[in-house]
Amino acid sequence: MSGLFDAFFDLLVDGGSAILNLIIENRQEKRDLQALMVQQREEHATIVRQMATRGKSRSFRGFDLTGATLDNLDLAAVDLTEASFRNAQVFQTDFQEADLTGADFSGAYLVDINFARANLSQADFTEAILQNVDFSQANLRGAELSLTKELIGCTWNGAYINSKTELVQEIRSNIFDSL
């Protein structure tokens, strides 16, 4: 009986050791993957900074700019469909007439931004801070703006909304007052 118990115990220890090794390897792979994702975000931000030249046809569709700091860029008429600006800090940037359909600005800090005539349909501004942002004639149909942290000095002249646009009452009033 003791031999059976010893064999069972050895099997249990070997199995536990194998599981522990798998957990350690999995954690290392997770760290490696996270490092690659950070590197990709940094590369995306570098590409956007280098290519931000007016007049060129540019597409940054689906770019991950999470946590990036972007300052004084010309991204007018750029395709940024479904790009992620989560927790990004964006200053003095021109997105005029850009396609930002489904873009994620959640947690972003946006200061002195021009979204005039931009397509921001389905964009998410949850927990974002917006200061001096121009949404004049922007397409905000289906955008999430009801859970923003702060809205200071924003312009809404002629912004387009629909019943799926999530807005705080103050913004809705400002948009209708500007019509």
Steps between C-alpha positions, in 0.01 A plus 500: 500500500787734583644445148168604350491805724860593406419465128189713541695763695778509234238537228334782692831683555602457134159622381510797738850586383392483135201727569722747685744506206211566259377788717849654510541463122153648444586803715822557306316472168241749630777747597665452159166562325433813707848632414432440130167685526671800663764495227229489230319800656824696509569410136148608400544834677837554329350422158209739559737779609726449197217474247293794630543712189204679347406413144613139499249219493555319828334212673560402858193277515491297821825645637552449871614830652406405854684722748681695226582869531425683174563872466452752219418250224315547174274198462239675287314269261684193635334158528515408870203266495488289820831646624561484873595818685421346840671698777690703237598864548429697183576872472451757220417240237293550186260213423287715268307279254674187634318167510497394864207259475502275806813662645561444870588817695405354838712646778676732254607856580417721197600868496466750210370241253329571168238234415311735260317296235663179628312172498484394866205265465512223763804666667539443874599789731426321830704653787673738254596857585427745217619860510456746212386233255323610181225258393350742241305304239654174624305177455433384856229248411517214750796651688536455877543840666277456805772363725778750431687624808528861392380724215641853502480752217376255237330623183200308362380723210299287260620165640297206369341267755226238500298306755794262561739783592561489874530859629466678828207743491731804501662392171165415340375850592815662359466314172134594458569861603764525226257393224 
